[in-house]
Amino acid sequence: MLLQATPSPAAQGKHIRHKAAYIATQPASQTVTEGQTATFFAGVTGTTPLLYQWKQNGATIAGATSSSYTTPATTRSISGTQFTLTVSNSYGSATSNPAVLTVNAAVAAPIISAEPANLTVTASQSAIFSVAATGTSPFSYQWMRNGAAISGANSATYDIASPFLLRRRAPRLLLINGIKMAWLSLGRHTPRTRPHPPPRPTMGPSLTYQYPTASIQRSAILRL
């Protein structure tokens, strides 16, 4: 029996089709918070082997030679940077559209940097409490009395008019920056008319910073 060999594609006059490198899926722009990393990815086709090279603002990134690239921890200084991928093989090369990296500022919880001072007033006087806060702005302020918001009391200071003191009602401060909060709670005080002995409040106000795992208390005293 004679065995007949099958001709190869080349012997039959057929040619194997080779494909140049091609960017099938463009890398997407990324938005991260300062300190985070960003990962860029591109889908590539073409005859292997394929060679990859990522660039940052046109400059070659050492070691970035795969279909994806992850940045180091980001800083605000590189916000707006453009990343591109160039892929090549023996039959051609292609460069992706630029993907833009946006780096937002890290969000910091509010911290009371200047706490309210202790006050001593008579029943006919008003009392002004104030605080200063640091953290990521903008801040929102709301003074409250007995759990109810005081209309218009939305700044870092609050003037407690004498009628409030006569009613023995004290406010508290609610400070919010959209992430975490801190508030100042002022307790009730008993007004005294005699100058001696010095009046003593039945309860001092306290300032509480709330975090997911801990709280810190500070106090300021209002004496009548």
C-alpha positions in Angstrom: 0.0 0.0 0.0 1.3 3.4 -0.9 0.8 6.3 1.5 0.2 9.7 0.0 1.6 12.7 1.9 -0.7 15.7 2.4 1.0 18.8 1.0 1.7 21.7 3.4 -0.3 24.9 3.0 2.8 26.6 1.5 3.2 23.7 -1.0 -0.5 24.1 -1.9 0.1 27.8 -2.6 -1.7 28.9 0.5 -0.2 31.5 2.8 -0.7 31.8 6.5 -2.1 35.3 7.3 -0.1 37.2 9.9 -1.6 40.1 11.8 0.1 43.2 12.9 -0.3 44.3 16.5 -3.6 46.1 17.2 -5.2 47.8 20.2 -8.6 46.2 20.4 -9.6 47.7 23.8 -8.4 51.2 24.7 -7.2 51.9 28.2 -9.7 53.8 30.3 -9.0 57.0 32.3 -8.8 56.5 36.0 -9.8 58.7 39.0 -8.3 57.8 42.4 -7.7 59.4 45.8 -4.3 60.6 46.8 -2.3 57.6 48.2 -4.1 55.0 46.1 -2.8 53.2 43.0 -4.3 53.2 39.6 -4.3 50.3 37.1 -4.5 50.7 33.3 -5.3 47.9 30.9 -5.5 47.5 27.1 -6.8 44.6 25.0 -4.4 43.7 22.3 -4.6 41.4 19.2 -2.0 40.3 16.6 0.4 37.6 15.8 2.6 36.6 18.7 5.0 37.3 20.2 3.8 40.7 21.2 5.9 43.4 22.9 4.4 45.9 25.2 5.6 49.2 26.5 3.7 51.7 28.7 4.6 55.4 28.6 3.8 58.3 31.0 3.5 61.6 29.2 5.5 60.1 26.3 8.3 58.9 28.5 9.0 55.1 28.8 8.1 53.6 32.1 10.8 51.1 33.1 9.5 47.6 33.6 6.0 48.4 32.4 6.0 45.7 29.6 2.7 43.9 29.9 -0.9 44.5 28.8 -1.6 46.3 32.2 0.2 48.8 34.3 -0.3 49.7 38.0 1.1 53.0 39.2 2.9 53.5 42.5 1.0 55.3 45.3 -0.3 58.4 43.7 0.2 62.1 44.7 -1.7 65.2 43.6 1.4 66.3 41.6 0.7 63.6 38.9 -3.0 64.4 38.4 -3.6 65.0 34.7 -0.8 62.7 33.6 -1.5 60.7 30.4 -0.6 57.0 30.0 -0.3 55.2 26.7 0.5 51.7 25.6 2.6 50.8 22.5 2.4 47.2 21.3 4.4 45.7 18.5 5.3 42.5 16.7 7.2 41.5 13.6 4.4 42.9 11.4 3.7 46.3 12.8 3.0 48.3 15.9 0.1 50.3 17.4 -0.2 53.0 20.2 -3.3 53.4 22.3 -5.2 56.5 22.9 -4.0 58.4 26.1 -5.7 57.5 29.4 -5.8 60.3 31.9 -5.1 59.9 35.6 -7.0 62.2 37.9 -5.9 62.3 41.6 -8.2 63.8 44.1 -7.1 65.1 47.5 -7.4 62.7 50.4 -10.3 63.4 52.7 -9.5 64.2 56.3 -12.0 63.9 59.1 -12.7 67.2 60.9 -10.6 68.0 64.0 -11.4 70.8 66.5 -8.1 72.8 66.4 -9.3 75.5 68.7 -11.7 74.3 71.4 -14.4 76.5 73.1 -13.2 78.4 76.1 -14.8 78.2 79.5 -17.1 81.1 80.2 -18.4 82.7 83.4 -21.4 85.1 82.9 -24.3 86.4 84.9 -27.9 85.5 84.1 -28.4 88.8 82.2 -25.4 88.4 79.9 -25.1 86.5 76.7 -22.4 83.9 76.1 -20.5 83.3 72.9 -18.9 80.0 72.2 -16.6 79.4 69.2 -14.6 76.6 67.7 -12.0 76.3 64.8 -11.8 73.1 62.7 -9.2 71.6 60.4 -9.7 68.8 57.8 -11.1 68.6 54.4 -13.5 71.5 53.7 -16.2 72.5 53.2 -17.5 72.1 56.7 -21.1 72.4 57.8 -22.0 73.7 61.3 -25.3 73.3 63.2 -25.8 74.4 66.8 -28.6 72.5 68.6 -30.6 72.9 71.8 -32.0 69.8 73.5 -31.6 67.8 70.3 -33.4 70.4 68.1 -31.5 72.5 65.5 -31.3 76.2 66.2 -32.4 78.1 63.1 -29.7 80.2 61.6 -27.0 78.9 63.9 -24.7 77.6 61.2 -21.3 79.1 61.8 -18.3 78.3 64.0 -19.5 80.7 66.6 -22.8 80.9 68.5 -24.1 83.7 70.7 -26.3 82.4 73.4 -28.6 85.3 74.3 -29.5 85.9 77.9 -33.1 84.4 77.5 -31.5 81.1 76.7 -29.4 81.3 79.9 -32.4 82.2 82.0 -34.1 79.1 80.7 -31.0 77.0 81.6 -30.7 75.6 78.1 -27.3 75.2 76.5 -26.5 74.3 72.8 -24.3 71.8 71.2 -22.3 72.0 68.0 -22.6 69.5 65.1 -19.7 69.6 62.7 -19.8 67.6 59.5 -17.6 67.4 56.4 -19.5 64.7 54.7 -17.4 61.9 56.1 -17.2 62.1 59.8 -18.4 64.4 62.5 -17.6 66.0 65.9 -20.0 67.7 68.2 -20.1 69.8 71.3 -22.7 69.0 73.9 -23.5 71.5 76.6 -25.5 70.4 79.6 -27.9 72.2 81.8 -26.8 74.8 84.3 -28.5 76.2 87.4 -28.4 80.0 87.5 -27.2 81.5 90.9 -27.8 85.0 92.1 -25.5 85.1 95.1 -21.8 86.0 94.4 -20.5 83.8 97.2 -19.8 80.9 97.2 -18.6 80.7 93.5 -21.3 79.1 91.4 -20.7 75.5 90.2 -22.4 74.1 87.1 -24.4 70.9 87.5 -22.9 69.6 84.2 -20.1 70.8 82.0 -20.2 70.8 78.3 -18.3 68.1 76.4 -16.8 67.9 73.0 -16.8 64.5 71.3 -14.9 63.5 68.2 -16.5 60.4 66.7 -14.5 57.9 64.7 -15.3 54.4 63.6 -13.3 52.8 66.5 -12.8 55.5 69.1 -14.0 58.8 70.5 -12.2 61.6 72.3 -13.9 64.0 74.7 -13.1 67.6 75.7 -15.0 70.0 77.9 -15.8 73.7 78.3 -17.7 75.1 81.3 -20.4 77.7 81.3 -20.9 79.3 84.7 -23.8 81.5 85.7 
